[in-house]
Amino acid sequence: MATNSITTGSSSSSISMRSLPTPTLAFNSSYGRRNVSFSFQPLSVRLRVSCAAKPETVEKVCKIVKKQLALPDDSDVTGDSKFAALGADSLDTVEIVMGLEEEFGIAVEEESAQSITTVQEAADLIEEILIKQSP
């Protein structure tokens, strides 16, 4: 634990800062019993930028997933649906991606295809590819 101190002239005031898990700044004065300290916790911010696909894109992806997995029309498939939870194995996922490529006229890189686990992720990827393809 490191401590840095600064003493100001003849006023006998000092400022000390210590490296602690929670950073602390303390101000001590010899003029009476004043002891003021401030503490703060580093702000942990997680920033996620996402491109939410259009509802019609998500709907198209849902239909393709239902078709590829031979699910009944009344099956509840939404953007949050995980391929694995719908019964898809790795081969099914490849077939879903191929169906998406054919339907949307796109090419999905193998690395991107392997990272798709939900309907929403597939729809977002499609929109991203379509945006990159447009002039």
VMD Tcl script that builds the backbone (N, CA, C; Angstrom):
set m [mol new atoms 405]
animate dup $m
set s [atomselect $m all]
$s set {name element resname resid chain x y z} {
  {N N MET 1 A 0.845 -1.161 0.000}
  {CA C MET 1 A 0.000 0.000 0.000}
  {C C MET 1 A 0.897 1.234 0.000}
  {N N ALA 2 A 0.812 2.070 -1.034}
  {CA C ALA 2 A 1.641 3.255 -1.161}
  {C C ALA 2 A 0.916 4.467 -0.596}
  {N N THR 3 A 1.669 5.370 0.039}
  {CA C THR 3 A 1.087 6.589 0.583}
  {C C THR 3 A 1.895 7.765 0.084}
  {N N ASN 4 A 1.207 8.769 -0.415}
  {CA C ASN 4 A 1.835 10.001 -0.843}
  {C C ASN 4 A 1.316 11.109 0.048}
  {N N SER 5 A 2.194 11.956 0.568}
  {CA C SER 5 A 1.776 13.059 1.427}
  {C C SER 5 A 2.308 14.366 0.891}
  {N N ILE 6 A 1.521 15.386 1.081}
  {CA C ILE 6 A 1.919 16.740 0.708}
  {C C ILE 6 A 1.700 17.611 1.935}
  {N N THR 7 A 2.735 18.317 2.377}
  {CA C THR 7 A 2.607 19.220 3.517}
  {C C THR 7 A 2.745 20.632 2.990}
  {N N THR 8 A 1.822 21.511 3.411}
  {CA C THR 8 A 1.821 22.874 2.895}
  {C C THR 8 A 2.397 23.823 3.923}
  {N N GLY 9 A 3.551 24.362 3.645}
  {CA C GLY 9 A 4.201 25.410 4.426}
  {C C GLY 9 A 4.070 25.276 5.924}
  {N N SER 10 A 3.818 26.405 6.609}
  {CA C SER 10 A 3.779 26.432 8.062}
  {C C SER 10 A 2.383 26.176 8.618}
  {N N SER 11 A 1.415 25.952 7.768}
  {CA C SER 11 A 0.044 25.790 8.255}
  {C C SER 11 A -0.211 24.411 8.838}
  {N N SER 12 A 0.738 23.501 8.684}
  {CA C SER 12 A 0.640 22.143 9.198}
  {C C SER 12 A -0.558 21.375 8.666}
  {N N SER 13 A -0.973 21.663 7.475}
  {CA C SER 13 A -2.044 20.900 6.832}
  {C C SER 13 A -1.399 19.887 5.912}
  {N N SER 14 A -1.990 18.754 5.777}
  {CA C SER 14 A -1.434 17.749 4.878}
  {C C SER 14 A -2.549 17.044 4.125}
  {N N ILE 15 A -2.179 16.580 2.980}
  {CA C ILE 15 A -3.089 15.791 2.159}
  {C C ILE 15 A -2.393 14.470 1.914}
  {N N SER 16 A -3.086 13.399 2.155}
  {CA C SER 16 A -2.468 12.104 1.875}
  {C C SER 16 A -3.399 11.275 1.011}
  {N N MET 17 A -2.794 10.531 0.115}
  {CA C MET 17 A -3.548 9.645 -0.755}
  {C C MET 17 A -2.925 8.275 -0.642}
  {N N ARG 18 A -3.765 7.280 -0.452}
  {CA C ARG 18 A -3.277 5.920 -0.336}
  {C C ARG 18 A -3.869 5.072 -1.440}
  {N N SER 19 A -3.110 4.139 -1.922}
  {CA C SER 19 A -3.600 3.202 -2.914}
  {C C SER 19 A -4.308 2.067 -2.183}
  {N N LEU 20 A -5.607 2.086 -2.245}
  {CA C LEU 20 A -6.425 1.064 -1.616}
  {C C LEU 20 A -7.356 0.481 -2.667}
  {N N PRO 21 A -8.002 -0.633 -2.368}
  {CA C PRO 21 A -8.990 -1.149 -3.321}
  {C C PRO 21 A -10.028 -0.088 -3.663}
  {N N THR 22 A -10.438 0.697 -2.672}
  {CA C THR 22 A -11.308 1.830 -2.902}
  {C C THR 22 A -10.455 3.067 -2.681}
  {N N PRO 23 A -10.107 3.796 -3.738}
  {CA C PRO 23 A -9.232 4.956 -3.584}
  {C C PRO 23 A -9.798 5.960 -2.579}
  {N N THR 24 A -8.914 6.501 -1.710}
  {CA C THR 24 A -9.341 7.416 -0.668}
  {C C THR 24 A -8.462 8.661 -0.709}
  {N N LEU 25 A -9.076 9.799 -0.533}
  {CA C LEU 25 A -8.366 11.061 -0.427}
  {C C LEU 25 A -8.695 11.612 0.947}
  {N N ALA 26 A -7.697 11.878 1.770}
  {CA C ALA 26 A -7.946 12.365 3.125}
  {C C ALA 26 A -7.262 13.715 3.309}
  {N N PHE 27 A -7.905 14.617 4.029}
  {CA C PHE 27 A -7.362 15.930 4.331}
  {C C PHE 27 A -7.355 16.072 5.845}
  {N N ASN 28 A -6.191 16.259 6.407}
  {CA C ASN 28 A -6.071 16.411 7.856}
  {C C ASN 28 A -5.546 17.807 8.159}
  {N N SER 29 A -6.095 18.444 9.154}
  {CA C SER 29 A -5.656 19.781 9.536}
  {C C SER 29 A -5.312 19.792 11.019}
  {N N SER 30 A -4.255 20.508 11.393}
  {CA C SER 30 A -3.899 20.591 12.805}
  {C C SER 30 A -4.674 21.692 13.520}
  {N N TYR 31 A -5.545 22.395 12.801}
  {CA C TYR 31 A -6.363 23.431 13.415}
  {C C TYR 31 A -7.647 22.812 13.943}
  {N N GLY 32 A -7.608 22.175 15.023}
  {CA C GLY 32 A -8.804 21.564 15.600}
  {C C GLY 32 A -8.913 20.109 15.204}
  {N N ARG 33 A -10.037 19.546 15.467}
  {CA C ARG 33 A -10.244 18.119 15.238}
  {C C ARG 33 A -11.002 17.868 13.951}
  {N N ARG 34 A -10.562 18.419 12.914}
  {CA C ARG 34 A -11.213 18.208 11.626}
  {C C ARG 34 A -10.501 17.093 10.876}
  {N N ASN 35 A -11.254 16.164 10.456}
  {CA C ASN 35 A -10.707 15.098 9.635}
  {C C ASN 35 A -11.752 14.827 8.562}
  {N N VAL 36 A -11.456 15.261 7.386}
  {CA C VAL 36 A -12.392 15.096 6.276}
  {C C VAL 36 A -11.787 14.090 5.320}
  {N N SER 37 A -12.575 13.112 4.942}
  {CA C SER 37 A -12.066 12.163 3.958}
  {C C SER 37 A -13.129 11.921 2.902}
  {N N PHE 38 A -12.659 11.670 1.736}
  {CA C PHE 38 A -13.528 11.392 0.612}
  {C C PHE 38 A -13.128 10.043 0.041}
  {N N SER 39 A -14.098 9.295 -0.351}
  {CA C SER 39 A -13.754 8.050 -1.017}
  {C C SER 39 A -14.676 7.871 -2.214}
  {N N PHE 40 A -14.165 7.203 -3.193}
  {CA C PHE 40 A -14.962 6.927 -4.371}
  {C C PHE 40 A -14.588 5.559 -4.894}
  {N N GLN 41 A -15.529 4.965 -5.579}
  {CA C GLN 41 A -15.261 3.678 -6.184}
  {C C GLN 41 A -15.155 3.903 -7.680}
  {N N PRO 42 A -14.180 3.278 -8.296}
  {CA C PRO 42 A -14.066 3.425 -9.744}
  {C C PRO 42 A -15.361 2.960 -10.408}
  {N N LEU 43 A -15.769 3.698 -11.387}
  {CA C LEU 43 A -16.999 3.388 -12.094}
  {C C LEU 43 A -16.725 2.310 -13.127}
  {N N SER 44 A -17.456 1.244 -13.018}
  {CA C SER 44 A -17.304 0.156 -13.968}
  {C C SER 44 A -18.434 0.273 -14.971}
  {N N VAL 45 A -18.086 0.659 -16.167}
  {CA C VAL 45 A -19.088 0.875 -17.188}
  {C C VAL 45 A -18.889 -0.145 -18.297}
  {N N ARG 46 A -19.948 -0.781 -18.666}
  {CA C ARG 46 A -19.882 -1.730 -19.767}
  {C C ARG 46 A -20.703 -1.127 -20.899}
  {N N LEU 47 A -20.057 -0.873 -21.983}
  {CA C LEU 47 A -20.701 -0.260 -23.119}
  {C C LEU 47 A -20.884 -1.307 -24.195}
  {N N ARG 48 A -22.100 -1.447 -24.620}
  {CA C ARG 48 A -22.357 -2.408 -25.683}
  {C C ARG 48 A -23.110 -1.692 -26.791}
  {N N VAL 49 A -22.543 -1.743 -27.939}
  {CA C VAL 49 A -23.173 -1.144 -29.095}
  {C C VAL 49 A -23.795 -2.270 -29.898}
  {N N SER 50 A -25.059 -2.140 -30.139}
  {CA C SER 50 A -25.698 -3.190 -30.917}
  {C C SER 50 A -26.595 -2.580 -31.976}
  {N N CYS 51 A -26.715 -3.289 -33.022}
  {CA C CYS 51 A -27.562 -2.868 -34.121}
  {C C CYS 51 A -28.784 -3.765 -34.079}
  {N N ALA 52 A -29.882 -3.265 -33.557}
  {CA C ALA 52 A -31.087 -4.075 -33.465}
  {C C ALA 52 A -31.710 -4.189 -34.851}
  {N N ALA 53 A -31.921 -5.415 -35.251}
  {CA C ALA 53 A -32.478 -5.669 -36.578}
  {C C ALA 53 A -33.933 -5.226 -36.640}
  {N N LYS 54 A -34.367 -4.940 -37.839}
  {CA C LYS 54 A -35.764 -4.548 -38.064}
  {C C LYS 54 A -36.672 -5.724 -37.705}
  {N N PRO 55 A -37.856 -5.433 -37.208}
  {CA C PRO 55 A -38.793 -6.509 -36.851}
  {C C PRO 55 A -39.080 -7.457 -38.013}
  {N N GLU 56 A -39.145 -6.926 -39.233}
  {CA C GLU 56 A -39.438 -7.790 -40.382}
  {C C GLU 56 A -38.279 -8.754 -40.662}
  {N N THR 57 A -37.051 -8.325 -40.364}
  {CA C THR 57 A -35.902 -9.213 -40.535}
  {C C THR 57 A -35.962 -10.337 -39.507}
  {N N VAL 58 A -36.265 -9.984 -38.262}
  {CA C VAL 58 A -36.385 -10.987 -37.203}
  {C C VAL 58 A -37.486 -11.979 -37.554}
  {N N GLU 59 A -38.613 -11.480 -38.069}
  {CA C GLU 59 A -39.734 -12.343 -38.448}
  {C C GLU 59 A -39.331 -13.324 -39.554}
  {N N LYS 60 A -38.591 -12.822 -40.557}
  {CA C LYS 60 A -38.121 -13.690 -41.646}
  {C C LYS 60 A -37.185 -14.768 -41.114}
  {N N VAL 61 A -36.290 -14.376 -40.206}
  {CA C VAL 61 A -35.355 -15.337 -39.624}
  {C C VAL 61 A -36.126 -16.397 -38.837}
  {N N CYS 62 A -37.140 -15.986 -38.096}
  {CA C CYS 62 A -37.969 -16.942 -37.340}
  {C C CYS 62 A -38.601 -17.966 -38.275}
  {N N LYS 63 A -39.127 -17.504 -39.400}
  {CA C LYS 63 A -39.758 -18.414 -40.368}
  {C C LYS 63 A -38.741 -19.408 -40.938}
  {N N ILE 64 A -37.547 -18.912 -41.253}
  {CA C ILE 64 A -36.504 -19.783 -41.810}
  {C C ILE 64 A -36.064 -20.816 -40.775}
  {N N VAL 65 A -35.926 -20.388 -39.523}
  {CA C VAL 65 A -35.532 -21.306 -38.457}
  {C C VAL 65 A -36.595 -22.394 -38.284}
  {N N LYS 66 A -37.860 -21.985 -38.264}
  {CA C LYS 66 A -38.949 -22.965 -38.145}
  {C C LYS 66 A -38.906 -23.975 -39.293}
  {N N LYS 67 A -38.671 -23.465 -40.507}
  {CA C LYS 67 A -38.631 -24.331 -41.680}
  {C C LYS 67 A -37.455 -25.309 -41.602}
  {N N GLN 68 A -36.260 -24.793 -41.289}
  {CA C GLN 68 A -35.055 -25.623 -41.252}
  {C C GLN 68 A -35.121 -26.689 -40.151}
  {N N LEU 69 A -35.787 -26.351 -39.039}
  {CA C LEU 69 A -35.884 -27.293 -37.920}
  {C C LEU 69 A -37.179 -28.102 -37.956}
  {N N ALA 70 A -37.966 -27.899 -39.014}
  {CA C ALA 70 A -39.251 -28.594 -39.173}
  {C C ALA 70 A -40.142 -28.427 -37.937}
  {N N LEU 71 A -40.208 -27.177 -37.448}
  {CA C LEU 71 A -41.052 -26.871 -36.293}
  {C C LEU 71 A -42.464 -26.544 -36.763}
  {N N PRO 72 A -43.481 -26.864 -35.963}
  {CA C PRO 72 A -44.851 -26.512 -36.335}
  {C C PRO 72 A -45.021 -24.991 -36.455}
  {N N ASP 73 A -45.960 -24.564 -37.305}
  {CA C ASP 73 A -46.194 -23.133 -37.521}
  {C C ASP 73 A -46.540 -22.392 -36.226}
  {N N ASP 74 A -47.187 -23.103 -35.286}
  {CA C ASP 74 A -47.592 -22.438 -34.046}
  {C C ASP 74 A -46.492 -22.455 -32.979}
  {N N SER 75 A -45.289 -22.888 -33.344}
  {CA C SER 75 A -44.156 -22.885 -32.406}
  {C C SER 75 A -43.803 -21.456 -32.038}
  {N N ASP 76 A -43.438 -21.267 -30.776}
  {CA C ASP 76 A -43.076 -19.937 -30.284}
  {C C ASP 76 A -41.590 -19.688 -30.533}
  {N N VAL 77 A -41.291 -19.044 -31.648}
  {CA C VAL 77 A -39.912 -18.688 -31.988}
  {C C VAL 77 A -39.860 -17.171 -32.041}
  {N N THR 78 A -38.980 -16.593 -31.200}
  {CA C THR 78 A -38.827 -15.136 -31.125}
  {C C THR 78 A -37.360 -14.771 -31.291}
  {N N GLY 79 A -37.071 -13.502 -31.218}
  {CA C GLY 79 A -35.689 -13.044 -31.307}
  {C C GLY 79 A -34.812 -13.612 -30.208}
  {N N ASP 80 A -35.392 -13.859 -29.046}
  {CA C ASP 80 A -34.637 -14.397 -27.915}
  {C C ASP 80 A -34.432 -15.902 -27.983}
  {N N SER 81 A -35.080 -16.555 -28.924}
  {CA C SER 81 A -34.984 -18.014 -29.022}
  {C C SER 81 A -33.557 -18.451 -29.342}
  {N N LYS 82 A -33.066 -19.391 -28.567}
  {CA C LYS 82 A -31.731 -19.969 -28.799}
  {C C LYS 82 A -31.894 -21.185 -29.692}
  {N N PHE 83 A -31.002 -21.305 -30.655}
  {CA C PHE 83 A -31.072 -22.436 -31.573}
  {C C PHE 83 A -31.019 -23.758 -30.816}
  {N N ALA 84 A -30.132 -23.863 -29.843}
  {CA C ALA 84 A -29.988 -25.106 -29.076}
  {C C ALA 84 A -31.280 -25.443 -28.337}
  {N N ALA 85 A -31.946 -24.429 -27.781}
  {CA C ALA 85 A -33.201 -24.662 -27.061}
  {C C ALA 85 A -34.316 -25.115 -27.999}
  {N N LEU 86 A -34.185 -24.771 -29.277}
  {CA C LEU 86 A -35.171 -25.203 -30.272}
  {C C LEU 86 A -34.847 -26.597 -30.803}
  {N N GLY 87 A -33.746 -27.175 -30.339}
  {CA C GLY 87 A -33.370 -28.523 -30.744}
  {C C GLY 87 A -32.348 -28.589 -31.860}
  {N N ALA 88 A -31.736 -27.458 -32.191}
  {CA C ALA 88 A -30.758 -27.430 -33.286}
  {C C ALA 88 A -29.392 -27.915 -32.809}
  {N N ASP 89 A -28.780 -28.769 -33.617}
  {CA C ASP 89 A -27.395 -29.152 -33.359}
  {C C ASP 89 A -26.509 -28.349 -34.314}
  {N N SER 90 A -25.226 -28.634 -34.358}
  {CA C SER 90 A -24.308 -27.836 -35.187}
  {C C SER 90 A -24.640 -27.948 -36.679}
  {N N LEU 91 A -25.052 -29.115 -37.121}
  {CA C LEU 91 A -25.427 -29.282 -38.529}
  {C C LEU 91 A -26.684 -28.471 -38.855}
  {N N ASP 92 A -27.653 -28.477 -37.939}
  {CA C ASP 92 A -28.863 -27.675 -38.126}
  {C C ASP 92 A -28.526 -26.192 -38.221}
  {N N THR 93 A -27.591 -25.755 -37.391}
  {CA C THR 93 A -27.199 -24.344 -37.407}
  {C C THR 93 A -26.570 -23.975 -38.744}
  {N N VAL 94 A -25.756 -24.865 -39.295}
  {CA C VAL 94 A -25.156 -24.630 -40.613}
  {C C VAL 94 A -26.264 -24.519 -41.663}
  {N N GLU 95 A -27.251 -25.396 -41.595}
  {CA C GLU 95 A -28.359 -25.353 -42.547}
  {C C GLU 95 A -29.191 -24.086 -42.391}
  {N N ILE 96 A -29.368 -23.624 -41.154}
  {CA C ILE 96 A -30.089 -22.369 -40.919}
  {C C ILE 96 A -29.337 -21.218 -41.575}
  {N N VAL 97 A -28.025 -21.169 -41.365}
  {CA C VAL 97 A -27.209 -20.097 -41.956}
  {C C VAL 97 A -27.282 -20.156 -43.478}
  {N N MET 98 A -27.230 -21.353 -44.051}
  {CA C MET 98 A -27.334 -21.485 -45.509}
  {C C MET 98 A -28.700 -20.987 -45.995}
  {N N GLY 99 A -29.747 -21.295 -45.258}
  {CA C GLY 99 A -31.078 -20.803 -45.609}
  {C C GLY 99 A -31.162 -19.294 -45.539}
  {N N LEU 100 A -30.517 -18.711 -44.542}
  {CA C LEU 100 A -30.489 -17.248 -44.398}
  {C C LEU 100 A -29.719 -16.602 -45.548}
  {N N GLU 101 A -28.582 -17.208 -45.903}
  {CA C GLU 101 A -27.784 -16.686 -47.018}
  {C C GLU 101 A -28.603 -16.678 -48.301}
  {N N GLU 102 A -29.320 -17.759 -48.550}
  {CA C GLU 102 A -30.133 -17.866 -49.764}
  {C C GLU 102 A -31.280 -16.858 -49.755}
  {N N GLU 103 A -31.968 -16.758 -48.643}
  {CA C GLU 103 A -33.130 -15.859 -48.528}
  {C C GLU 103 A -32.748 -14.391 -48.674}
  {N N PHE 104 A -31.639 -13.999 -48.065}
  {CA C PHE 104 A -31.255 -12.589 -48.041}
  {C C PHE 104 A -30.210 -12.233 -49.095}
  {N N GLY 105 A -29.710 -13.214 -49.841}
  {CA C GLY 105 A -28.723 -12.939 -50.879}
  {C C GLY 105 A -27.409 -12.439 -50.314}
  {N N ILE 106 A -26.972 -13.059 -49.225}
  {CA C ILE 106 A -25.731 -12.641 -48.556}
  {C C ILE 106 A -24.796 -13.831 -48.408}
  {N N ALA 107 A -23.580 -13.548 -48.004}
  {CA C ALA 107 A -22.619 -14.587 -47.663}
  {C C ALA 107 A -22.164 -14.323 -46.233}
  {N N VAL 108 A -22.290 -15.332 -45.377}
  {CA C VAL 108 A -21.893 -15.208 -43.979}
  {C C VAL 108 A -20.556 -15.919 -43.802}
  {N N GLU 109 A -19.586 -15.213 -43.253}
  {CA C GLU 109 A -18.274 -15.807 -43.000}
  {C C GLU 109 A -18.414 -16.916 -41.963}
  {N N GLU 110 A -17.598 -17.949 -42.122}
  {CA C GLU 110 A -17.679 -19.107 -41.224}
  {C C GLU 110 A -17.520 -18.713 -39.759}
  {N N GLU 111 A -16.586 -17.804 -39.494}
  {CA C GLU 111 A -16.342 -17.363 -38.121}
  {C C GLU 111 A -17.592 -16.698 -37.528}
  {N N SER 112 A -18.245 -15.871 -38.311}
  {CA C SER 112 A -19.470 -15.210 -37.861}
  {C C SER 112 A -20.593 -16.216 -37.680}
  {N N ALA 113 A -20.686 -17.164 -38.587}
  {CA C ALA 113 A -21.743 -18.175 -38.524}
  {C C ALA 113 A -21.624 -19.004 -37.250}
  {N N GLN 114 A -20.418 -19.291 -36.824}
  {CA C GLN 114 A -20.211 -20.110 -35.638}
  {C C GLN 114 A -20.569 -19.377 -34.348}
  {N N SER 115 A -20.607 -18.054 -34.399}
  {CA C SER 115 A -20.913 -17.280 -33.193}
  {C C SER 115 A -22.411 -17.020 -33.008}
  {N N ILE 116 A -23.221 -17.377 -33.983}
  {CA C ILE 116 A -24.662 -17.139 -33.900}
  {C C ILE 116 A -25.303 -18.205 -33.016}
  {N N THR 117 A -25.994 -17.754 -31.976}
  {CA C THR 117 A -26.679 -18.706 -31.090}
  {C C THR 117 A -28.172 -18.430 -30.945}
  {N N THR 118 A -28.601 -17.219 -31.324}
  {CA C THR 118 A -30.022 -16.861 -31.195}
  {C C THR 118 A -30.559 -16.291 -32.505}
  {N N VAL 119 A -31.867 -16.250 -32.593}
  {CA C VAL 119 A -32.529 -15.660 -33.760}
  {C C VAL 119 A -32.142 -14.188 -33.887}
  {N N GLN 120 A -32.118 -13.462 -32.777}
  {CA C GLN 120 A -31.777 -12.035 -32.801}
  {C C GLN 120 A -30.360 -11.815 -33.306}
  {N N GLU 121 A -29.411 -12.638 -32.844}
  {CA C GLU 121 A -28.030 -12.510 -33.316}
  {C C GLU 121 A -27.950 -12.733 -34.820}
  {N N ALA 122 A -28.713 -13.697 -35.321}
  {CA C ALA 122 A -28.725 -13.958 -36.765}
  {C C ALA 122 A -29.291 -12.758 -37.514}
  {N N ALA 123 A -30.397 -12.217 -37.023}
  {CA C ALA 123 A -31.018 -11.061 -37.673}
  {C C ALA 123 A -30.092 -9.842 -37.642}
  {N N ASP 124 A -29.437 -9.619 -36.502}
  {CA C ASP 124 A -28.503 -8.492 -36.386}
  {C C ASP 124 A -27.339 -8.649 -37.365}
  {N N LEU 125 A -26.816 -9.863 -37.478}
  {CA C LEU 125 A -25.709 -10.123 -38.403}
  {C C LEU 125 A -26.139 -9.886 -39.844}
  {N N ILE 126 A -27.325 -10.324 -40.192}
  {CA C ILE 126 A -27.849 -10.118 -41.550}
  {C C ILE 126 A -27.915 -8.625 -41.861}
  {N N GLU 127 A -28.491 -7.857 -40.948}
  {CA C GLU 127 A -28.598 -6.396 -41.163}
  {C C GLU 127 A -27.212 -5.768 -41.303}
  {N N GLU 128 A -26.269 -6.215 -40.483}
  {CA C GLU 128 A -24.911 -5.687 -40.550}
  {C C GLU 128 A -24.279 -5.980 -41.918}
  {N N ILE 129 A -24.463 -7.197 -42.397}
  {CA C ILE 129 A -23.914 -7.581 -43.716}
  {C C ILE 129 A -24.587 -6.776 -44.834}
  {N N LEU 130 A -25.905 -6.618 -44.737}
  {CA C LEU 130 A -26.628 -5.844 -45.748}
  {C C LEU 130 A -26.186 -4.392 -45.777}
  {N N ILE 131 A -25.923 -3.819 -44.624}
  {CA C ILE 131 A -25.449 -2.430 -44.551}
  {C C ILE 131 A -24.070 -2.312 -45.200}
  {N N LYS 132 A -23.191 -3.283 -44.930}
  {CA C LYS 132 A -21.846 -3.265 -45.515}
  {C C LYS 132 A -21.899 -3.425 -47.029}
  {N N GLN 133 A -22.890 -4.164 -47.526}
  {CA C GLN 133 A -23.008 -4.390 -48.964}
  {C C GLN 133 A -23.586 -3.196 -49.709}
  {N N SER 134 A -24.370 -2.377 -49.012}
  {CA C SER 134 A -24.996 -1.242 -49.705}
  {C C SER 134 A -23.981 -0.148 -49.967}
  {N N PRO 135 A -24.132 0.522 -51.132}
  {CA C PRO 135 A -23.142 1.563 -51.500}
  {C C PRO 135 A -23.247 2.815 -50.675}
}
mol reanalyze $m
mol bondsrecalc $m
mol representation Tube
mol addrep $m
